[in-house]
Amino acid sequence: MKDNYDFFKVKKGSIIPISEKQIKVNIPLDKEILDWFRAKVHVMGGGDYQALINRALYEYIQCQENQTVN
């Protein structure tokens, strides 16, 4: 471990940039919801719990669309 670190060229923001089709939002979620998704990602061996939430929302929308059509 170094005694000093140079953070002069560090950029603020996420390490992995979001795609052009994504929009960053802040929404309040119940602790139990976040805990569930974080645990799910942990069981899967790692990953991005936010991506998992995004996928779950897509699947919910698809189910709703299918119910409307039938």
PQR file of N, CA, C, O and H, with PARSE charges and radii, in Angstrom:
ATOM      1  N   MET A   1       0.846  -1.172   0.000 -0.4000 1.5000
ATOM      2  CA  MET A   1       0.000   0.000   0.000 -0.0000 2.0000
ATOM      3  C   MET A   1       0.890   1.232   0.000  0.5500 1.7000
ATOM      4  O   MET A   1       1.888   1.288   0.718 -0.5500 1.4000
ATOM      5  N   LYS A   2       0.526   2.211  -0.803 -0.4000 1.5000
ATOM      6  CA  LYS A   2       1.320   3.434  -0.897 -0.0000 2.0000
ATOM      7  C   LYS A   2       1.037   4.340   0.294  0.5500 1.7000
ATOM      8  O   LYS A   2      -0.021   4.265   0.918 -0.5500 1.4000
ATOM      9  H   LYS A   2      -0.285   2.165  -1.387  0.4000 1.0000
ATOM     10  N   ASP A   3       2.015   5.206   0.595 -0.4000 1.5000
ATOM     11  CA  ASP A   3       1.816   6.209   1.635 -0.0000 2.0000
ATOM     12  C   ASP A   3       0.893   7.320   1.149  0.5500 1.7000
ATOM     13  O   ASP A   3       0.097   7.853   1.922 -0.5500 1.4000
ATOM     14  H   ASP A   3       2.875   5.267   0.088  0.4000 1.0000
ATOM     15  N   ASN A   4       1.001   7.670  -0.141 -0.4000 1.5000
ATOM     16  CA  ASN A   4       0.195   8.743  -0.725 -0.0000 2.0000
ATOM     17  C   ASN A   4      -0.367   8.292  -2.059  0.5500 1.7000
ATOM     18  O   ASN A   4       0.256   7.503  -2.770 -0.5500 1.4000
ATOM     19  H   ASN A   4       1.648   7.237  -0.769  0.4000 1.0000
ATOM     20  N   TYR A   5      -1.531   8.788  -2.392 -0.4000 1.5000
ATOM     21  CA  TYR A   5      -2.162   8.504  -3.673 -0.0000 2.0000
ATOM     22  C   TYR A   5      -2.465   9.822  -4.359  0.5500 1.7000
ATOM     23  O   TYR A   5      -2.838  10.797  -3.707 -0.5500 1.4000
ATOM     24  H   TYR A   5      -2.037   9.429  -1.814  0.4000 1.0000
ATOM     25  N   ASP A   6      -2.305   9.852  -5.686 -0.4000 1.5000
ATOM     26  CA  ASP A   6      -2.572  11.057  -6.461 -0.0000 2.0000
ATOM     27  C   ASP A   6      -3.955  10.933  -7.110  0.5500 1.7000
ATOM     28  O   ASP A   6      -4.154  10.126  -8.018 -0.5500 1.4000
ATOM     29  H   ASP A   6      -2.002   9.060  -6.216  0.4000 1.0000
ATOM     30  N   PHE A   7      -4.890  11.728  -6.641 -0.4000 1.5000
ATOM     31  CA  PHE A   7      -6.256  11.729  -7.181 -0.0000 2.0000
ATOM     32  C   PHE A   7      -6.503  12.930  -8.085  0.5500 1.7000
ATOM     33  O   PHE A   7      -7.653  13.292  -8.334 -0.5500 1.4000
ATOM     34  H   PHE A   7      -4.729  12.383  -5.903  0.4000 1.0000
ATOM     35  N   PHE A   8      -5.436  13.548  -8.575 -0.4000 1.5000
ATOM     36  CA  PHE A   8      -5.560  14.773  -9.361 -0.0000 2.0000
ATOM     37  C   PHE A   8      -6.370  14.561 -10.634  0.5500 1.7000
ATOM     38  O   PHE A   8      -7.178  15.418 -10.993 -0.5500 1.4000
ATOM     39  H   PHE A   8      -4.502  13.253  -8.372  0.4000 1.0000
ATOM     40  N   LYS A   9      -6.173  13.440 -11.324 -0.4000 1.5000
ATOM     41  CA  LYS A   9      -6.840  13.201 -12.610 -0.0000 2.0000
ATOM     42  C   LYS A   9      -8.117  12.374 -12.485  0.5500 1.7000
ATOM     43  O   LYS A   9      -8.666  11.931 -13.493 -0.5500 1.4000
ATOM     44  H   LYS A   9      -5.517  12.744 -11.033  0.4000 1.0000
ATOM     45  N   VAL A  10      -8.585  12.167 -11.281 -0.4000 1.5000
ATOM     46  CA  VAL A  10      -9.781  11.367 -11.064 -0.0000 2.0000
ATOM     47  C   VAL A  10     -11.009  12.132 -11.550  0.5500 1.7000
ATOM     48  O   VAL A  10     -11.138  13.334 -11.320 -0.5500 1.4000
ATOM     49  H   VAL A  10      -8.139  12.528 -10.462  0.4000 1.0000
ATOM     50  N   LYS A  11     -11.906  11.418 -12.224 -0.4000 1.5000
ATOM     51  CA  LYS A  11     -13.149  12.018 -12.697 -0.0000 2.0000
ATOM     52  C   LYS A  11     -14.289  11.579 -11.805  0.5500 1.7000
ATOM     53  O   LYS A  11     -14.331  10.437 -11.348 -0.5500 1.4000
ATOM     54  H   LYS A  11     -11.802  10.441 -12.411  0.4000 1.0000
ATOM     55  N   LYS A  12     -15.208  12.488 -11.562 -0.4000 1.5000
ATOM     56  CA  LYS A  12     -16.388  12.181 -10.761 -0.0000 2.0000
ATOM     57  C   LYS A  12     -17.388  11.416 -11.621  0.5500 1.7000
ATOM     58  O   LYS A  12     -17.561  11.715 -12.802 -0.5500 1.4000
ATOM     59  H   LYS A  12     -15.174  13.416 -11.933  0.4000 1.0000
ATOM     60  N   GLY A  13     -18.033  10.441 -11.025 -0.4000 1.5000
ATOM     61  CA  GLY A  13     -19.065   9.693 -11.741 -0.0000 2.0000
ATOM     62  C   GLY A  13     -18.868   8.201 -11.577  0.5500 1.7000
ATOM     63  O   GLY A  13     -17.976   7.744 -10.861 -0.5500 1.4000
ATOM     64  H   GLY A  13     -17.892  10.199 -10.065  0.4000 1.0000
ATOM     65  N   SER A  14     -19.711   7.461 -12.249 -0.4000 1.5000
ATOM     66  CA  SER A  14     -19.656   6.008 -12.121 -0.0000 2.0000
ATOM     67  C   SER A  14     -18.449   5.446 -12.861  0.5500 1.7000
ATOM     68  O   SER A  14     -17.954   6.039 -13.820 -0.5500 1.4000
ATOM     69  H   SER A  14     -20.435   7.832 -12.830  0.4000 1.0000
ATOM     70  N   ILE A  15     -17.994   4.311 -12.402 -0.4000 1.5000
ATOM     71  CA  ILE A  15     -16.853   3.645 -13.018 -0.0000 2.0000
ATOM     72  C   ILE A  15     -17.240   3.123 -14.389  0.5500 1.7000
ATOM     73  O   ILE A  15     -16.496   3.278 -15.357 -0.5500 1.4000
ATOM     74  H   ILE A  15     -18.396   3.829 -11.623  0.4000 1.0000
ATOM     75  N   ILE A  16     -18.401   2.509 -14.463 -0.4000 1.5000
ATOM     76  CA  ILE A  16     -18.916   2.007 -15.735 -0.0000 2.0000
ATOM     77  C   ILE A  16     -20.024   2.959 -16.187  0.5500 1.7000
ATOM     78  O   ILE A  16     -21.060   3.055 -15.530 -0.5500 1.4000
ATOM     79  H   ILE A  16     -19.005   2.383 -13.677  0.4000 1.0000
ATOM     80  N   PRO A  17     -19.815   3.659 -17.298 -0.5600 1.5000
ATOM     81  CA  PRO A  17     -20.849   4.606 -17.741  0.2800 2.0000
ATOM     82  C   PRO A  17     -22.120   3.881 -18.159  0.5500 1.7000
ATOM     83  O   PRO A  17     -22.078   2.743 -18.626 -0.5500 1.4000
ATOM     84  N   ILE A  18     -23.249   4.556 -17.986 -0.4000 1.5000
ATOM     85  CA  ILE A  18     -24.525   3.979 -18.395 -0.0000 2.0000
ATOM     86  C   ILE A  18     -24.670   4.119 -19.904  0.5500 1.7000
ATOM     87  O   ILE A  18     -24.055   4.994 -20.513 -0.5500 1.4000
ATOM     88  H   ILE A  18     -23.283   5.481 -17.607  0.4000 1.0000
ATOM     89  N   SER A  19     -25.479   3.262 -20.500 -0.4000 1.5000
ATOM     90  CA  SER A  19     -25.675   3.306 -21.953 -0.0000 2.0000
ATOM     91  C   SER A  19     -26.500   4.539 -22.327  0.5500 1.7000
ATOM     92  O   SER A  19     -27.115   5.185 -21.480 -0.5500 1.4000
ATOM     93  H   SER A  19     -25.979   2.551 -20.005  0.4000 1.0000
ATOM     94  N   GLU A  20     -26.487   4.835 -23.615 -0.4000 1.5000
ATOM     95  CA  GLU A  20     -27.214   6.007 -24.112 -0.0000 2.0000
ATOM     96  C   GLU A  20     -28.720   5.882 -23.933  0.5500 1.7000
ATOM     97  O   GLU A  20     -29.415   6.893 -23.831 -0.5500 1.4000
ATOM     98  H   GLU A  20     -25.987   4.309 -24.303  0.4000 1.0000
ATOM     99  N   LYS A  21     -29.235   4.654 -23.894 -0.4000 1.5000
ATOM    100  CA  LYS A  21     -30.688   4.485 -23.767 -0.0000 2.0000
ATOM    101  C   LYS A  21     -31.151   4.473 -22.312  0.5500 1.7000
ATOM    102  O   LYS A  21     -32.347   4.381 -22.039 -0.5500 1.4000
ATOM    103  H   LYS A  21     -28.671   3.833 -23.977  0.4000 1.0000
ATOM    104  N   GLN A  22     -30.206   4.566 -21.383 -0.4000 1.5000
ATOM    105  CA  GLN A  22     -30.566   4.587 -19.968 -0.0000 2.0000
ATOM    106  C   GLN A  22     -30.565   6.009 -19.432  0.5500 1.7000
ATOM    107  O   GLN A  22     -29.845   6.878 -19.925 -0.5500 1.4000
ATOM    108  H   GLN A  22     -29.233   4.641 -21.605  0.4000 1.0000
ATOM    109  N   ILE A  23     -31.381   6.228 -18.419 -0.4000 1.5000
ATOM    110  CA  ILE A  23     -31.465   7.512 -17.729 -0.0000 2.0000
ATOM    111  C   ILE A  23     -31.251   7.240 -16.255  0.5500 1.7000
ATOM    112  O   ILE A  23     -31.880   6.351 -15.680 -0.5500 1.4000
ATOM    113  H   ILE A  23     -31.965   5.523 -18.018  0.4000 1.0000
ATOM    114  N   LYS A  24     -30.365   8.003 -15.648 -0.4000 1.5000
ATOM    115  CA  LYS A  24     -30.087   7.825 -14.226 -0.0000 2.0000
ATOM    116  C   LYS A  24     -31.175   8.533 -13.421  0.5500 1.7000
ATOM    117  O   LYS A  24     -31.424   9.722 -13.619 -0.5500 1.4000
ATOM    118  H   LYS A  24     -29.854   8.724 -16.115  0.4000 1.0000
ATOM    119  N   VAL A  25     -31.823   7.796 -12.509 -0.4000 1.5000
ATOM    120  CA  VAL A  25     -32.873   8.353 -11.659 -0.0000 2.0000
ATOM    121  C   VAL A  25     -32.630   7.926 -10.213  0.5500 1.7000
ATOM    122  O   VAL A  25     -31.972   6.920  -9.948 -0.5500 1.4000
ATOM    123  H   VAL A  25     -31.620   6.830 -12.349  0.4000 1.0000
ATOM    124  N   ASN A  26     -33.157   8.686  -9.316 -0.4000 1.5000
ATOM    125  CA  ASN A  26     -33.144   8.326  -7.897 -0.0000 2.0000
ATOM    126  C   ASN A  26     -34.576   8.057  -7.476  0.5500 1.7000
ATOM    127  O   ASN A  26     -35.434   8.936  -7.556 -0.5500 1.4000
ATOM    128  H   ASN A  26     -33.692   9.503  -9.531  0.4000 1.0000
ATOM    129  N   ILE A  27     -34.830   6.834  -7.026 -0.4000 1.5000
ATOM    130  CA  ILE A  27     -36.166   6.496  -6.539 -0.0000 2.0000
ATOM    131  C   ILE A  27     -36.038   5.847  -5.164  0.5500 1.7000
ATOM    132  O   ILE A  27     -35.133   5.045  -4.933 -0.5500 1.4000
ATOM    133  H   ILE A  27     -34.133   6.119  -6.961  0.4000 1.0000
ATOM    134  N   PRO A  28     -36.925   6.187  -4.274 -0.5600 1.5000
ATOM    135  CA  PRO A  28     -36.898   5.531  -2.960  0.2800 2.0000
ATOM    136  C   PRO A  28     -37.493   4.130  -3.060  0.5500 1.7000
ATOM    137  O   PRO A  28     -38.607   3.949  -3.551 -0.5500 1.4000
ATOM    138  N   LEU A  29     -36.740   3.149  -2.593 -0.4000 1.5000
ATOM    139  CA  LEU A  29     -37.214   1.767  -2.564 -0.0000 2.0000
ATOM    140  C   LEU A  29     -37.169   1.276  -1.124  0.5500 1.7000
ATOM    141  O   LEU A  29     -36.318   1.696  -0.339 -0.5500 1.4000
ATOM    142  H   LEU A  29     -35.835   3.295  -2.194  0.4000 1.0000
ATOM    143  N   ASP A  30     -38.088   0.387  -0.789 -0.4000 1.5000
ATOM    144  CA  ASP A  30     -38.071  -0.199   0.547 -0.0000 2.0000
ATOM    145  C   ASP A  30     -36.776  -0.984   0.747  0.5500 1.7000
ATOM    146  O   ASP A  30     -36.252  -1.586  -0.190 -0.5500 1.4000
ATOM    147  H   ASP A  30     -38.779   0.046  -1.426  0.4000 1.0000
ATOM    148  N   LYS A  31     -36.275  -0.968   1.962 -0.4000 1.5000
ATOM    149  CA  LYS A  31     -35.045  -1.668   2.302 -0.0000 2.0000
ATOM    150  C   LYS A  31     -35.149  -3.149   1.963  0.5500 1.7000
ATOM    151  O   LYS A  31     -34.186  -3.748   1.483 -0.5500 1.4000
ATOM    152  H   LYS A  31     -36.701  -0.479   2.723  0.4000 1.0000
ATOM    153  N   GLU A  32     -36.304  -3.735   2.208 -0.4000 1.5000
ATOM    154  CA  GLU A  32     -36.502  -5.154   1.932 -0.0000 2.0000
ATOM    155  C   GLU A  32     -36.354  -5.465   0.442  0.5500 1.7000
ATOM    156  O   GLU A  32     -35.845  -6.524   0.074 -0.5500 1.4000
ATOM    157  H   GLU A  32     -37.086  -3.248   2.597  0.4000 1.0000
ATOM    158  N   ILE A  33     -36.796  -4.550  -0.406 -0.4000 1.5000
ATOM    159  CA  ILE A  33     -36.677  -4.738  -1.859 -0.0000 2.0000
ATOM    160  C   ILE A  33     -35.204  -4.759  -2.248  0.5500 1.7000
ATOM    161  O   ILE A  33     -34.748  -5.674  -2.933 -0.5500 1.4000
ATOM    162  H   ILE A  33     -37.209  -3.690  -0.108  0.4000 1.0000
ATOM    163  N   LEU A  34     -34.463  -3.746  -1.806 -0.4000 1.5000
ATOM    164  CA  LEU A  34     -33.032  -3.689  -2.130 -0.0000 2.0000
ATOM    165  C   LEU A  34     -32.280  -4.882  -1.566  0.5500 1.7000
ATOM    166  O   LEU A  34     -31.439  -5.471  -2.245 -0.5500 1.4000
ATOM    167  H   LEU A  34     -34.833  -3.002  -1.250  0.4000 1.0000
ATOM    168  N   ASP A  35     -32.582  -5.235  -0.333 -0.4000 1.5000
ATOM    169  CA  ASP A  35     -31.928  -6.393   0.292 -0.0000 2.0000
ATOM    170  C   ASP A  35     -32.155  -7.657  -0.527  0.5500 1.7000
ATOM    171  O   ASP A  35     -31.237  -8.459  -0.699 -0.5500 1.4000
ATOM    172  H   ASP A  35     -33.266  -4.756   0.218  0.4000 1.0000
ATOM    173  N   TRP A  36     -33.376  -7.842  -1.035 -0.4000 1.5000
ATOM    174  CA  TRP A  36     -33.703  -9.032  -1.812 -0.0000 2.0000
ATOM    175  C   TRP A  36     -32.884  -9.081  -3.097  0.5500 1.7000
ATOM    176  O   TRP A  36     -32.306 -10.116  -3.428 -0.5500 1.4000
ATOM    177  H   TRP A  36     -34.123  -7.191  -0.896  0.4000 1.0000
ATOM    178  N   PHE A  37     -32.833  -7.957  -3.826 -0.4000 1.5000
ATOM    179  CA  PHE A  37     -32.087  -7.926  -5.087 -0.0000 2.0000
ATOM    180  C   PHE A  37     -30.584  -8.072  -4.848  0.5500 1.7000
ATOM    181  O   PHE A  37     -29.904  -8.758  -5.610 -0.5500 1.4000
ATOM    182  H   PHE A  37     -33.303  -7.116  -3.557  0.4000 1.0000
ATOM    183  N   ARG A  38     -30.063  -7.441  -3.808 -0.4000 1.5000
ATOM    184  CA  ARG A  38     -28.638  -7.576  -3.494 -0.0000 2.0000
ATOM    185  C   ARG A  38     -28.302  -9.024  -3.120  0.5500 1.7000
ATOM    186  O   ARG A  38     -27.261  -9.541  -3.526 -0.5500 1.4000
ATOM    187  H   ARG A  38     -30.615  -6.883  -3.188  0.4000 1.0000
ATOM    188  N   ALA A  39     -29.168  -9.673  -2.354 -0.4000 1.5000
ATOM    189  CA  ALA A  39     -28.948 -11.069  -1.978 -0.0000 2.0000
ATOM    190  C   ALA A  39     -29.005 -11.962  -3.215  0.5500 1.7000
ATOM    191  O   ALA A  39     -28.215 -12.897  -3.346 -0.5500 1.4000
ATOM    192  H   ALA A  39     -30.013  -9.253  -2.024  0.4000 1.0000
ATOM    193  N   LYS A  40     -29.930 -11.678  -4.112 -0.4000 1.5000
ATOM    194  CA  LYS A  40     -30.071 -12.465  -5.342 -0.0000 2.0000
ATOM    195  C   LYS A  40     -28.791 -12.382  -6.172  0.5500 1.7000
ATOM    196  O   LYS A  40     -28.318 -13.394  -6.689 -0.5500 1.4000
ATOM    197  H   LYS A  40     -30.572 -10.919  -4.005  0.4000 1.0000
ATOM    198  N   VAL A  41     -28.233 -11.183  -6.299 -0.4000 1.5000
ATOM    199  CA  VAL A  41     -26.991 -10.991  -7.046 -0.0000 2.0000
ATOM    200  C   VAL A  41     -25.848 -11.726  -6.353  0.5500 1.7000
ATOM    201  O   VAL A  41     -24.992 -12.315  -7.013 -0.5500 1.4000
ATOM    202  H   VAL A  41     -28.618 -10.361  -5.879  0.4000 1.0000
ATOM    203  N   HIS A  42     -25.836 -11.690  -5.026 -0.4000 1.5000
ATOM    204  CA  HIS A  42     -24.790 -12.383  -4.270 -0.0000 2.0000
ATOM    205  C   HIS A  42     -24.839 -13.886  -4.522  0.5500 1.7000
ATOM    206  O   HIS A  42     -23.803 -14.521  -4.722 -0.5500 1.4000
ATOM    207  H   HIS A  42     -26.532 -11.211  -4.490  0.4000 1.0000
ATOM    208  N   VAL A  43     -26.044 -14.454  -4.512 -0.4000 1.5000
ATOM    209  CA  VAL A  43     -26.222 -15.887  -4.761 -0.0000 2.0000
ATOM    210  C   VAL A  43     -25.788 -16.237  -6.184  0.5500 1.7000
ATOM    211  O   VAL A  43     -25.270 -17.327  -6.426 -0.5500 1.4000
ATOM    212  H   VAL A  43     -26.885 -13.938  -4.350  0.4000 1.0000
ATOM    213  N   MET A  44     -25.996 -15.322  -7.116 -0.4000 1.5000
ATOM    214  CA  MET A  44     -25.616 -15.537  -8.509 -0.0000 2.0000
ATOM    215  C   MET A  44     -24.099 -15.438  -8.704  0.5500 1.7000
ATOM    216  O   MET A  44     -23.591 -15.730  -9.787 -0.5500 1.4000
ATOM    217  H   MET A  44     -26.417 -14.436  -6.919  0.4000 1.0000
ATOM    218  N   GLY A  45     -23.388 -15.032  -7.673 -0.4000 1.5000
ATOM    219  CA  GLY A  45     -21.934 -14.942  -7.779 -0.0000 2.0000
ATOM    220  C   GLY A  45     -21.430 -13.562  -8.127  0.5500 1.7000
ATOM    221  O   GLY A  45     -20.274 -13.397  -8.517 -0.5500 1.4000
ATOM    222  H   GLY A  45     -23.800 -14.794  -6.793  0.4000 1.0000
ATOM    223  N   GLY A  46     -22.286 -12.575  -7.988 -0.4000 1.5000
ATOM    224  CA  GLY A  46     -21.887 -11.197  -8.265 -0.0000 2.0000
ATOM    225  C   GLY A  46     -22.664 -10.624  -9.427  0.5500 1.7000
ATOM    226  O   GLY A  46     -23.388 -11.334 -10.125 -0.5500 1.4000
ATOM    227  H   GLY A  46     -23.224 -12.710  -7.671  0.4000 1.0000
ATOM    228  N   GLY A  47     -22.507  -9.365  -9.618 -0.4000 1.5000
ATOM    229  CA  GLY A  47     -23.200  -8.686 -10.697 -0.0000 2.0000
ATOM    230  C   GLY A  47     -23.726  -7.348 -10.229  0.5500 1.7000
ATOM    231  O   GLY A  47     -23.257  -6.784  -9.241 -0.5500 1.4000
ATOM    232  H   GLY A  47     -21.919  -8.788  -9.051  0.4000 1.0000
ATOM    233  N   ASP A  48     -24.691  -6.862 -10.946 -0.4000 1.5000
ATOM    234  CA  ASP A  48     -25.226  -5.530 -10.725 -0.0000 2.0000
ATOM    235  C   ASP A  48     -26.688  -5.649 -10.304  0.5500 1.7000
ATOM    236  O   ASP A  48     -27.546  -6.011 -11.109 -0.5500 1.4000
ATOM    237  H   ASP A  48     -25.071  -7.320 -11.749  0.4000 1.0000
ATOM    238  N   TYR A  49     -26.962  -5.344  -9.043 -0.4000 1.5000
ATOM    239  CA  TYR A  49     -28.342  -5.472  -8.561 -0.0000 2.0000
ATOM    240  C   TYR A  49     -29.266  -4.488  -9.275  0.5500 1.7000
ATOM    241  O   TYR A  49     -30.457  -4.758  -9.432 -0.5500 1.4000
ATOM    242  H   TYR A  49     -26.264  -5.050  -8.389  0.4000 1.0000
ATOM    243  N   GLN A  50     -28.723  -3.346  -9.710 -0.4000 1.5000
ATOM    244  CA  GLN A  50     -29.559  -2.377 -10.427 -0.0000 2.0000
ATOM    245  C   GLN A  50     -29.986  -2.926 -11.785  0.5500 1.7000
ATOM    246  O   GLN A  50     -31.117  -2.705 -12.219 -0.5500 1.4000
ATOM    247  H   GLN A  50     -27.755  -3.127  -9.584  0.4000 1.0000
ATOM    248  N   ALA A  51     -29.090  -3.634 -12.450 -0.4000 1.5000
ATOM    249  CA  ALA A  51     -29.443  -4.270 -13.724 -0.0000 2.0000
ATOM    250  C   ALA A  51     -30.510  -5.339 -13.499  0.5500 1.7000
ATOM    251  O   ALA A  51     -31.396  -5.528 -14.333 -0.5500 1.4000
ATOM    252  H   ALA A  51     -28.171  -3.814 -12.098  0.4000 1.0000
ATOM    253  N   LEU A  52     -30.420  -6.033 -12.373 -0.4000 1.5000
ATOM    254  CA  LEU A  52     -31.419  -7.047 -12.039 -0.0000 2.0000
ATOM    255  C   LEU A  52     -32.785  -6.407 -11.796  0.5500 1.7000
ATOM    256  O   LEU A  52     -33.806  -6.942 -12.226 -0.5500 1.4000
ATOM    257  H   LEU A  52     -29.701  -5.880 -11.695  0.4000 1.0000
ATOM    258  N   ILE A  53     -32.806  -5.281 -11.120 -0.4000 1.5000
ATOM    259  CA  ILE A  53     -34.066  -4.543 -10.903 -0.0000 2.0000
ATOM    260  C   ILE A  53     -34.626  -4.099 -12.247  0.5500 1.7000
ATOM    261  O   ILE A  53     -35.829  -4.211 -12.483 -0.5500 1.4000
ATOM    262  H   ILE A  53     -31.976  -4.846 -10.771  0.4000 1.0000
ATOM    263  N   ASN A  54     -33.766  -3.596 -13.132 -0.4000 1.5000
ATOM    264  CA  ASN A  54     -34.200  -3.149 -14.451 -0.0000 2.0000
ATOM    265  C   ASN A  54     -34.832  -4.305 -15.227  0.5500 1.7000
ATOM    266  O   ASN A  54     -35.878  -4.141 -15.855 -0.5500 1.4000
ATOM    267  H   ASN A  54     -32.789  -3.504 -12.941  0.4000 1.0000
ATOM    268  N   ARG A  55     -34.187  -5.481 -15.179 -0.4000 1.5000
ATOM    269  CA  ARG A  55     -34.721  -6.652 -15.876 -0.0000 2.0000
ATOM    270  C   ARG A  55     -36.064  -7.079 -15.282  0.5500 1.7000
ATOM    271  O   ARG A  55     -36.979  -7.457 -16.013 -0.5500 1.4000
ATOM    272  H   ARG A  55     -33.338  -5.614 -14.669  0.4000 1.0000
ATOM    273  N   ALA A  56     -36.175  -7.018 -13.959 -0.4000 1.5000
ATOM    274  CA  ALA A  56     -37.440  -7.378 -13.304 -0.0000 2.0000
ATOM    275  C   ALA A  56     -38.560  -6.436 -13.739  0.5500 1.7000
ATOM    276  O   ALA A  56     -39.693  -6.871 -13.947 -0.5500 1.4000
ATOM    277  H   ALA A  56     -35.432  -6.711 -13.365  0.4000 1.0000
ATOM    278  N   LEU A  57     -38.250  -5.162 -13.877 -0.4000 1.5000
ATOM    279  CA  LEU A  57     -39.267  -4.202 -14.333 -0.0000 2.0000
ATOM    280  C   LEU A  57     -39.684  -4.479 -15.776  0.5500 1.7000
ATOM    281  O   LEU A  57     -40.865  -4.380 -16.110 -0.5500 1.4000
ATOM    282  H   LEU A  57     -37.330  -4.809 -13.708  0.4000 1.0000
ATOM    283  N   TYR A  58     -38.724  -4.825 -16.632 -0.4000 1.5000
ATOM    284  CA  TYR A  58     -39.058  -5.199 -18.009 -0.0000 2.0000
ATOM    285  C   TYR A  58     -39.984  -6.404 -18.042  0.5500 1.7000
ATOM    286  O   TYR A  58     -40.966  -6.421 -18.784 -0.5500 1.4000
ATOM    287  H   TYR A  58     -37.765  -4.906 -16.361  0.4000 1.0000
ATOM    288  N   GLU A  59     -39.669  -7.413 -17.237 -0.4000 1.5000
ATOM    289  CA  GLU A  59     -40.502  -8.616 -17.202 -0.0000 2.0000
ATOM    290  C   GLU A  59     -41.906  -8.295 -16.694  0.5500 1.7000
ATOM    291  O   GLU A  59     -42.887  -8.844 -17.194 -0.5500 1.4000
ATOM    292  H   GLU A  59     -38.871  -7.400 -16.634  0.4000 1.0000
ATOM    293  N   TYR A  60     -42.006  -7.417 -15.711 -0.4000 1.5000
ATOM    294  CA  TYR A  60     -43.312  -7.002 -15.206 -0.0000 2.0000
ATOM    295  C   TYR A  60     -44.117  -6.315 -16.311  0.5500 1.7000
ATOM    296  O   TYR A  60     -45.306  -6.583 -16.481 -0.5500 1.4000
ATOM    297  H   TYR A  60     -41.209  -6.970 -15.304  0.4000 1.0000
ATOM    298  N   ILE A  61     -43.462  -5.434 -17.053 -0.4000 1.5000
ATOM    299  CA  ILE A  61     -44.141  -4.725 -18.142 -0.0000 2.0000
ATOM    300  C   ILE A  61     -44.624  -5.722 -19.194  0.5500 1.7000
ATOM    301  O   ILE A  61     -45.746  -5.607 -19.687 -0.5500 1.4000
ATOM    302  H   ILE A  61     -42.496  -5.216 -16.914  0.4000 1.0000
ATOM    303  N   GLN A  62     -43.786  -6.697 -19.539 -0.4000 1.5000
ATOM    304  CA  GLN A  62     -44.184  -7.700 -20.528 -0.0000 2.0000
ATOM    305  C   GLN A  62     -45.400  -8.494 -20.050  0.5500 1.7000
ATOM    306  O   GLN A  62     -46.304  -8.773 -20.838 -0.5500 1.4000
ATOM    307  H   GLN A  62     -42.874  -6.790 -19.139  0.4000 1.0000
ATOM    308  N   CYS A  63     -45.431  -8.858 -18.780 -0.4000 1.5000
ATOM    309  CA  CYS A  63     -46.592  -9.568 -18.233 -0.0000 2.0000
ATOM    310  C   CYS A  63     -47.843  -8.716 -18.317  0.5500 1.7000
ATOM    311  O   CYS A  63     -48.915  -9.209 -18.668 -0.5500 1.4000
ATOM    312  H   CYS A  63     -44.697  -8.632 -18.139  0.4000 1.0000
ATOM    313  N   GLN A  64     -47.708  -7.436 -17.995 -0.4000 1.5000
ATOM    314  CA  GLN A  64     -48.852  -6.525 -18.070 -0.0000 2.0000
ATOM    315  C   GLN A  64     -49.342  -6.371 -19.503  0.5500 1.7000
ATOM    316  O   GLN A  64     -50.548  -6.339 -19.749 -0.5500 1.4000
ATOM    317  H   GLN A  64     -46.837  -7.036 -17.710  0.4000 1.0000
ATOM    318  N   GLU A  65     -48.414  -6.276 -20.448 -0.4000 1.5000
ATOM    319  CA  GLU A  65     -48.778  -6.162 -21.857 -0.0000 2.0000
ATOM    320  C   GLU A  65     -49.481  -7.434 -22.334  0.5500 1.7000
ATOM    321  O   GLU A  65     -50.448  -7.356 -23.092 -0.5500 1.4000
ATOM    322  H   GLU A  65     -47.434  -6.302 -20.249  0.4000 1.0000
ATOM    323  N   ASN A  66     -49.012  -8.586 -21.904 -0.4000 1.5000
ATOM    324  CA  ASN A  66     -49.631  -9.851 -22.300 -0.0000 2.0000
ATOM    325  C   ASN A  66     -51.030  -9.988 -21.715  0.5500 1.7000
ATOM    326  O   ASN A  66     -51.912 -10.551 -22.363 -0.5500 1.4000
ATOM    327  H   ASN A  66     -48.226  -8.649 -21.288  0.4000 1.0000
ATOM    328  N   GLN A  67     -51.248  -9.490 -20.516 -0.4000 1.5000
ATOM    329  CA  GLN A  67     -52.582  -9.544 -19.910 -0.0000 2.0000
ATOM    330  C   GLN A  67     -53.545  -8.635 -20.646  0.5500 1.7000
ATOM    331  O   GLN A  67     -54.729  -8.951 -20.766 -0.5500 1.4000
ATOM    332  H   GLN A  67     -50.531  -9.033 -19.989  0.4000 1.0000
ATOM    333  N   THR A  68     -53.055  -7.518 -21.138 -0.4000 1.5000
ATOM    334  CA  THR A  68     -53.890  -6.575 -21.889 -0.0000 2.0000
ATOM    335  C   THR A  68     -54.312  -7.167 -23.221  0.5500 1.7000
ATOM    336  O   THR A  68     -55.445  -6.970 -23.659 -0.5500 1.4000
ATOM    337  H   THR A  68     -52.093  -7.262 -21.041  0.4000 1.0000
ATOM    338  N   VAL A  69     -53.406  -7.893 -23.868 -0.4000 1.5000
ATOM    339  CA  VAL A  69     -53.680  -8.477 -25.166 -0.0000 2.0000
ATOM    340  C   VAL A  69     -54.644  -9.640 -25.058  0.5500 1.7000
ATOM    341  O   VAL A  69     -55.513  -9.793 -25.916 -0.5500 1.4000
ATOM    342  H   VAL A  69     -52.486  -8.053 -23.512  0.4000 1.0000
ATOM    343  N   ASN A  70     -54.516 -10.464 -24.033 -0.4000 1.5000
ATOM    344  CA  ASN A  70     -55.370 -11.656 -23.905 -0.0000 2.0000
ATOM    345  C   ASN A  70     -56.734 -11.332 -23.443  0.5500 1.7000
ATOM    346  O   ASN A  70     -57.563 -12.228 -23.288 -0.5500 1.4000
ATOM    347  H   ASN A  70     -53.810 -10.340 -23.336  0.4000 1.0000
TER
END
